[in-house]
Amino acid sequence: MDVLICQPRIAQGTPTLPYAEADDSLRALAGRAEGFGRFAIGGLNGDLYLVTSLEDDGCGSLREGCRSHKPLWIVFEVSGTIHLSSFLRVSSYKTIDGRGQKVKVTGKGLQLKACEHVIVCNLEFEGGRGHDVDAIQIKPESRHIWIDRCSFRDYTDGLIDITCESTDITISRCHFSEHNKTILIGGNSCNIADRCIGVTIHHCFFDGTRQRHPRVRFGKVHLYNNYTRNWGIYAVCASVESQILSQCNIYEAGEKKTVFKYLTEKAGDKEEGASGSVRSVGDLFLNGAKPCLIVVDDGADNVFEAHECYEAWTMEAASDCLKEVVQICAGWQPLPRPQDSLISAKTCK
């Protein structure tokens, strides 16, 4: 198996993590995701768009940039809170890059609908309210998506939903807290087309969230170097036909001890119900955490190998050091905005 091993090093208080050098220049982030979302380039080939207003809409707003049909690399000239009165739909070939500012999205969330090549980096999402309001909805048929270094908490429904044939997605170095239903992958057992789903989640910190880290129907999900602690029901749920590879993660139980939960559902084209499968490799189980690995229709033998899907990923053994690094480096970071090579930027006049 072609795996890159990267031991974190602390230099002047800053851990070294995957793609850290991508912060040296603005657009170096494009194409640097690991895993299923590795081809996401966002607005690499577009103009630089400057968000100069925290208003929900209008000249210089985030919504104005996201609705454009042209590729854009979106950065912020202001810090503060953007209160969305409705879902903000993000069109294809967009990078929403919060490096250099502290921007919080509240009220509603982002909707990545039938789009491709979107990168969302270094934002906070908090306090979304309303029926079916998630921080980020990825559906239908969206692909090449990378969610990186964002902080999520306290939404009415989910924090991230990936459903309706959306695939080739990576979620990395994000912080999830103060929430119930965290990440849903595959929304309905009748939607058999979700067998195409592929998602990678790595170096994320699930900090006392109740469940769905993630919950999966169908598809393939690779979890590595995440730290999940003090969940309220279970850590990871494998439902109908899902294949979950859990590799070198840290699961630290609180009151509830069950790590892997299996739910039986009937696929739309099957007569009998089935749960999913989990393969645990090199995971660290702390404070009485119970993996409860079981064999279902050959169980773990049915789980994919990551190298069948991509050649390399940056991973280290689960350890106390990894736990500390993930807590420091997951979520919004006080980073300066890297320099961009473009001479001019697109502004609203």
C-alpha angles and dihedrals in degrees: 000000000000102000126157112220115210119182110203114243123200112224116174089336095306117114119217111238138164115306092001090144089061087083091067092085131016102246096036085093091072113102093005098109116117124226129009094350094051095117095057109124100168112191095342095137098038138087123279109257118202119212103212099162133059091204119121092244142355138067113356094004127136090241091055090056096043094052093056114110091215124089109264137178101213120204132169129245091183138050125217143074127322109201109202117206091192137013112294107228115213117208126211125290098027132139114196100197118186096178111129096029140056107238125173124196116206141159096044133000146235122293117204099191123176091334138127139207102028125156121190113188138177103353134131122231117194140152104014113172136191142059113320091355112160128173090237124010116192108191152163116016096330120152145175094043127158123190108188136179097346128145119224131188145148110009125157095240125007134338097221125008121187111185147131101054096315112150149156093063133152127194111191139176094353127150119222121188145148095028145110112209104035113173125002120191114186113015105206135026089221093062098085091169086077086081084092094066119121121177133170121199117184141162091007126146115222099192112192095318112155106233147334104066068169129329109203137197118183122334134066125289126186116199119186138163093358123143115218119179141173098002119182103223111359138332105229129012124203112197134169112354095331120152114208122184108195108191129178095337127148118232113186113182127215120184092327115063107185111110104175119037124189121208122189118221133159118245114229093250098041133086096210131052123242140181127219133259135246129198113195115199122177094343119157116224115197138185095016096312109170116211093194093197111190137180115242116177088338087327112196091024087067094057116106125243113241093226088062087066104034136005105232144011133176111250142151136191117282107260145141088267091056090049091055094045094050092051091053099042104037119096133013112354130202092239127156115240108258119236119265125218094220116104098211137035133210114248132173116251 
